[in-house]
Each structure stands twice: as C-alpha cells, then as structure tokens.
Amino acid sequence: MSSAAGRQPSQANLAYGVANAGLVMLTRHMATEIGPRGVRINCTTDPTADSTARPL
C-alpha cells in the first residue's frame, strides 16, 4: 500500500513522498514485466489514511 504522498509533491515530507512514488513505479514495472504471464500486481493508495510523515 502506498499513499497519496507518492502522487502529489510536498516539501514537508520529501523522502516519504519519494519512497511512495518508488513503490508505485515498482508496481507498474512489475505489472508490465510479469503481467503478461498471468500474474496480477497491485498497489493501492488509500486517500483516507493518515499518511503524514512524522519527524524523528
């Protein structure tokens, strides 16, 4: 599961957004590569989930 941070840029949580964008792109590439063999690859983005990055 990814979050909306992977689709909409924000200066407040750069690393979190980049990590989620990477997850979305990994899912797309896997679907393109192994999807033709009958394997389904999914990544959901729940816009209602609290996905704000918290400072350490």
ABEGO torsion letter per residue (X at the ends): XBBAAAABBBAABAAAAAAAAAAAAAAAAAAAAAAAAGBBBBBBBBAABBABBBBX
